Amino acid sequence: MERERVLTCAGLVPGDMIHAQVGAVLQFVGCVTETQAEHELFWAVDSIGQRRLIDLGSYEVYRLYPPFL
């Protein structure tokens, strides 16, 4: 799986697939739905519909590129 580290919300757009981790521990995988670039926050939803607010200051976030598996 190809991935790219996200350092700012300015580069994220709705529809981007991401995964968020703390250290080496995966915390969330989902699709970006909304961004608040001025606060470095974004909303994402996972495959079962759970929505999460992600703070770039708290997580290492990576944009995922197909194929996702």
SULFEN-V721330 format. One record per pair of residues at least 12 apart in sequence whose C-alpha atoms are under 7 Angstrom apart, sorted by sequence separation. I is the first residue (numbers start at 1). J is the second residue. If there is no record, write none. Layout:
I | J
I | J
//
This chain:
18 | 30
32 | 44
33 | 45
41 | 53
42 | 54
17 | 30
18 | 31
31 | 44
32 | 45
41 | 54
42 | 55
17 | 31
30 | 44
31 | 45
41 | 55
16 | 31
17 | 32
30 | 45
31 | 46
40 | 55
41 | 56
15 | 31
16 | 32
30 | 46
40 | 56
15 | 32
29 | 46
30 | 47
14 | 32
15 | 33
13 | 32
14 | 33
14 | 34
9 | 35
10 | 37
9 | 37
9 | 40
8 | 40
9 | 41
22 | 59
21 | 59
22 | 60
20 | 59
21 | 60
20 | 60
21 | 61
20 | 61
19 | 61
20 | 62
18 | 61
19 | 62
18 | 62
19 | 63
18 | 63
17 | 63
18 | 64
16 | 63
17 | 64
6 | 61
5 | 61
6 | 62
5 | 62
6 | 63
4 | 62
5 | 63
3 | 62
4 | 63
3 | 63
4 | 64
3 | 64
2 | 64
3 | 65
2 | 65
1 | 65
1 | 67
1 | 68
1 | 69
//
